[in-house]
Amino acid sequence: MPSDVNYAPEADEIDDDDFIDDDDLPGPSSRGKKGWAAGSKKGGKGKDPGRHAWEAEYKKSWDIVQEDESGSLESAVESLLARGRRKRALMVDTPLRRSIIRHMFIILDLSESMLDKDYRPTRFEVILGYLRSYVVEWFDQNPLGQIGIIIMRDRLSEVLVPMGGNPQEILSVLSDKRRLEPSGEPSLQNGLVMAKGGMSHLPTTSSLETLIIFSSISTADPDGPTTIHNVLEDLVENKIRTMILSLAGEIKICRSISERTGGKFGVALDQDHLKDLMWETIPPPATTIAPPITVGVRNALAAAGKNGPGGSGLGNKAPNGDLMVMGFPIQLPLGGETLCSCHGLLKRGGYLCPRCGSKLCDVPTDCEVCGLMVVSSPHLARSFWFLFPVANYGVLHIEEIMESSKSETCCGCDIEFPDISTVDEGVAQVEDGVSPTGRYRCAKCQNDFCADCDLYIHDTLHTCPGCSQ
């Protein structure tokens, strides 16, 4: 090649790589650059050429946290935590008719998709950890309920834990990871059929529910005359409410099953969102339709009152509430081992059914001999928390605090409230239900509580300490 500086190559000496279009190179397309340049000449109303469409819509989550005047992030973090606590404390305080007797099957997807690492360390580990906490919280707020667990893997379904009211038994099974190894593909149809069969003997006076944690993006159902759409019709006929939480994305059949059965469908965006979706299923659902089986009981009571001696007045009107039979058992001492009717094993202690005298291991449960629902009186008392909830506390402004002469300490924990003189006027306004003064007042007893006590009263205690004094 000549060494002259002013040398220009001939047409046949030009390499083919010089004709590579910019669109073939990685990075933003050159067409966008041309379009943005043309748009800038017309007034600069075009989009940013350096970003794709999905990049332009992305919002940086760390921009939400802003520094204060001193350059600290403490106030911003405290504000975010206060909003989270207030959101959990605020609940529907209107008395509703709820199903306090619940029977739920948790259908867990244990396919190979559970080994994905989009949740750290894996989906499998995250779901197991959440399920252990979920079971404890569920039984704490639903003392008369029962839970069973069904797993789906290798296109089959298996009852891991039968329906029962002992949370310790469920937690011990969830702790054994050797029985929960993910493999194969899930079969949503087999899981729903097994759950429906496990609830066939239960009365319709209780709330029949299924919670499906689905990790895959497809379902491998068996061939045959019965399809998943036929199973859906059976779920609607038997009034089995189905709630589905998807870890991968929205699936049409999953949404159809949830909507047709009166349940909820949600797609988890991250681990925190998944926990929020799971915890939303803990409160008892509102009952909108009276169970048809109780109509016969009410008619029988009305007929007995009408035909009985002196029963011509109130007997014509059936009672407003639906009735069902319960039994309070007799607790046995921890003496010798006797055979239980629920497991067929020799165990110490237990309870005696008040109707047939059979031995039961735990309560609440349904007697295997006579079918009576056996409960304890503390469980029955705790089940009325959601029927008569504590009213939401009101947010106090600076003007209300200065006008009133209330105590400067919390009525619950006796901790001093922050000084109102330190609250800036610019932030002394209510945002997302969070009080700028850190005080929340009960409308009935007019006592002030801090944010932590507000959450504890509405989430755990379910009784106002000021009103009970």
N, C-alpha and C positions, 0 to 999 in steps of 0.2 A: 504494500500500500504506500502511495507517495507520502512523504513527510511534510508536504506543503501545508501551511496553516489554513490557507484559503481553499483547500481542496473540497469539492462537493461531489458526492457519489453519484454514479449514473443510476438510471431508473432500474436496471436489472441488478444492481448491487445492493439495493435497499432490502433489509431483512424483513421477513414476513411478520416478525414480532412487533414491528413498528405500526402495523395496521390493527393491533388488538384494540377493540373498543373499550372505553372506560367502564361500560356496564358489565364487562366480563371480569373485572377486577373486584376483589372484596371491598366492602365499604358501601357507603351511600351511592346510589346511582347518579350518573352524570345528567340523566334526564331531569332529575329533581333540581340539579344546579341550574340547568338551562331554564326550567320553568320558574324557579325562584328569581333568577336574574330578570326574566321578562316581567315577573310580577313586581319586582322592585322598581322597574322603570315606569310601571303604571300606577304606582302609589305605595308600593311596599306592603300589600295586603296578603301576600303569599305565605305559605307555611314555612317553617324552618327546614331548609334542605338537608341539614346534617342529621336529621332524625327520621326514623320510620314512623308509621302511624301509631304502632303500639308503644313506641318510646315516647311520643309526644303526650300520650295520655297517662303515663306513669307518674305517680305522685310520691315524692320522697317522704317517708314516714318520719324521718328525723327532723324535718322542717317544722313539725308540730310543736316540738319542745323548743321554747325560746328562753334565752337568758334574761335575768332580771337586771336591774340597774347596777348591781354589784358584780355582775358576771357569773352568778351562781345559777345552777340548774335545780336547786333544791325546791324552790317554790313551784316550778313547773311540774316536777315529779310529784310533789304533794297534791297538786291540783288534779293530776291524772288519777292518782290513787283515790282521792276523795270522790271523783266522778264515778269510779268503779264501785266504791262502797255504796254510794247513794243509789246507783242503778239497781244493785242487788236488794237494797232495803225497800225501794219503792215496789209495791205489788198491788194487785187489785184488791182493795179493801171492801168491795161490795159483797155481801153474803150471797153465795151461789149454791145451787144444788150440785154437790160433787159426789163422785163415787169413791167412798172411803175404803171399800173392799175391792182390792185390785188383784188381778192375776196376770202376770206378765211373763212372757218368754223373750229372753234376749237371744237373738239369732246372730251369731258371730261368724263373719266371713274369715276362714282360715286358708284361703288360697295362696298361691305363690306371690300374689301382689302384696301380701302383708309384709314381705321382706324388703319392699322398697324403702329407700333411705331418704325420702323427701321429708319425713318426720324423723327427728334424731332421738335415739340411734336408728330405729326402724319403726314402721307403723305397728308392728306386732308388740314391741316393748311399750310404746306409748299407749296403745289401746288397753293392754293388760293393767298398766298402772292406773289409768283412768277408771277401768271397770271395778277395781278393788275399792277405790274411793266412792264410786257411784253406788255400789251395793250398800255400803255402810250408810251413806246419806239417804238412800232410797228407803231403807227400812226404818231409819230414824224419823222420817216424815210420813211414812205409810206403815204404821205398826200392825195394821190388820191385813197387809198385802202379802203376796207370795210371789217368788221369782223362780224361774227355771231357765236353764241355758242350753241352747242348741248350737252346734257348730256345723259349718258347711266346708267340706274339702273333698277333693277327688271325685267331684260330681255326686257326692252322697251327703246325707245329713245324719247326725248322731246326737242323741240326748246326752249331754255332758252332765247336767245336774237336773234331776226331776223337780217338778214344782214343789216348793216348800217354803217355810217361813223362818228357816235358820240361816242367818247370814254367815255364821262361822263355817258351816259346811261349804257354802259357796266360795268363801275366801280360801279355804284349804285346797279346793280343786283348782282355783285360778292360780295358786302358787306353784302348782306342779306343771312346769313347762314341758316336761317330756310327753304329756298327754295332749299338748296343744301345738305340735309342730305344724306349721303351714305347709301345704302341698297341694298340687293339682289346681283344679278349677272349681268354682262354687256352683251350686244348683239352687237358685232362689225358689224354684217350684217345690223341690223336695223339702227345703226348710220350712216353707209355709204349710205344706201338707202335714208335716210332723207336728208343727205347733198347733194346727187346727185339731189334729187328733188328740193331742195332750190336753185340750180344753173342752173336749166334747162332753165330758161328764160334769163340768162345772155349771152352776146355775147362772141364768142370765141376769140375776139381781146384782152380780158383781161386774166390775169393768174388766173385760177381756182385751188384752193388749199384747202387741208384739213390738219389740224394738230391734230393728235390723241395722247392724253396723256393716256396711258394704264397702269393700275395698277394691273390687275388680270393676272393670268397665263393661263386662258382659256376663251372661249367665248361661251355663251349659245344662239345659233341661232335658229330661228323657223324652224319647219319641213315644207316641201312643195317642189314643183317642182323647186323653185328658191333657189339656194345655194349661199354661199359667193363667190364661184368661178365664178358664173354668174355675180354677182355684180362687181367682179374684172374686167371682160371683159367689162362691161359697163363703168367703170371708165377709162379704157384704150381707149375706143372708144370716150368718151367725153373729153379726154385730161385733166382729173382732177388729178393733182399731189398730192400724199398722202405722208405725213411725219408722222412717228410713233415714239414716245418716250416711251419706256417701263421702268417701275420702278422695275419690278420683275426679268425679264430675257428675253432671246431671244425666240421668238415664230416663228415657221416656216411660218405660214400664214401671220403674220405681216411683216416679211421680204419679202415675195413674193409680197405682195401688194405694198410695198414701191419700190421695184426694178422694178416691171412691169410698174408702173405709173410714173417712173422717179423721185421719191422722195428719202428721206433719212430715214434710220432706225438706231436707237441708243438705247443702254441700259445704263441707268444712274448708275454710280458706287456709287455716293454719292450726297449730295445736291449741292455742287459746280459744279460737273460734269453735273447734271441735268440743272442747270442754263446756263452753257455753251452750252449745246445741244439746249436749247430753243432759246437762243440768236443768234445761227447760222442760224435760220430760218427767222430772221428779214430782212436782205438785200434782195432786189428783185432777183429772180432767173434769170439766163441767158436764153435767148430764142434762141433755136437752129433751130426751124422749123417755117416758116412763117404761120400765120393763114390762112386757105383756104378761109375765107369769104372776106378777103381784096383783093384777086386776082380779083374778079369781079369789085371792085372799081377801081383798077389800069387799068384793061382792058377798063372800061368805060371812064376813063380819057384819055387813049391813043386813043380810037376811037373818042372821042370828039375833041381832038387836031388834029387828022388826017383829019376829015371831016369838021372841022370848016373853016372859011374864013382865008386863008393864013396859014393854019396849015398843011403844008406838010413836015416840017422839024423835029421839036422836038416832034411832036405828035406821031411819030412811036415808041417812047421809053417810056415805063411806068416809073413812078417815082420810085426811089429806096426805099423810106420809105412807110410803111403802114399807111393809113389815117383812121381816125375815127372822128365822129362829136361830138363836145362838145359845151356847152353853158355856158355863164357867166351870173349869175343871178343878179337881182336888189334887194338890201337889203331894207327891209321895216322898217320904224321907229317903236319904241316901243309905239304905240298908243293903240287903242282899240283892243279887241280880235277878231280874224277872224278864219274861219275854214280852217285847213290845209288838203291837199289832201293825205298826207302820213299816218297820224294816224286817221284822222277824228275827231280831237279835236279842241276846241277853245284855241288858244294860241296867245300870243303877239309877235310882231316882225316876223322874218322869211325872206324868199326870194321868189322872183317871177321867175317862169320859163320863159326864154326869148322866147320860142316857143309857148306855149299854155297859159301862164299867170297864171298857177296854183301856189298856195302857198305851199312852202316847209319849213320844220322846220330847217334843217341843210344841209350843203354842206361839202364834195361832196356826191352826191346821184344820183339815177336814178329817173326821174320824173315818178310818178305813172300813169299819164294821157297819155303822149306822148312817154315815154321811153327815153327821151333825158338825157344824162349824164351831170349833172350840176356841175360845179367846179368853184372855185375862182382862180383868177390869182396868188395870193401868193402860193396857193397849187400847181399850175402847175409849178411855178418857183422852188419850193423846191424839186419837184420830179426829177429834173435833177442832183441831187447830185451824184447818182451812175452811171449816164451815163458819167459824166466827173469828175472822182474822183481826189483828190489831190494826186500828186505823193508822194511816200514814201520818207521820209527824210533819208539822208545818215548818217552813223556813223562816227564821227570824232576821229582820233587818236591823240596822243600827238604830233607827228611830224608835222601833218597838222596844229595844232593850233599854234605851235611855228613858222612855216613858214608864216602863214597868220597874218594879222594885223586887225583882226575883233574885234568888241566890246566885252567887258568882261561881258556884261549883255544879258539876253534873249531878243530877238526881240519882243516876245509876252507879257510877264509879267514884264519885266524890272528888273528881279531878277538876282543878280550876280551869275556867274557860280562858282563852286568850284575851288580852286587853283590847277593847274596841278602839282605843286611841291609836293603836298601831295599824289599823286597817285603813288603807288608802281609800280616798273617795272614788278614785277611778275604778277600783275593783270591787267596790262595795255594792255589787249587784249580783242577782241570782243567775248562775249559769248552770244549765243541766240539773237544776234542782239542788245544787250545792250551796249551802249557806256561807256567805262571806265571813260571818262571825263565828262559825263553827258550832252554832246552837240550833237545836230542833225541838219544837214544843209540841206536847200532846194537847190536843184541843179539848179533851175531857177533864184532865186533872191539872192542866196549865203548868206542868213541870217541864224543865229544860233538860235536854240530853245532848251528849256529844255525838260525833259521827260514829265512833266505834260502838257505843251503846245502842244507837239507833239501828245499826246493822245487826247487832247481837239480839236485840229484842224482836225484830221482825223476821230474822232468819233462823234463830235457834230457840229463844225463850218463848215466843208467841204469847207473852203476857206483859202488860205494861206494869212496871214496879210502882209507879205513882198511883195508878188507879186501884191497885190491889191493897194499898196501905189503909 
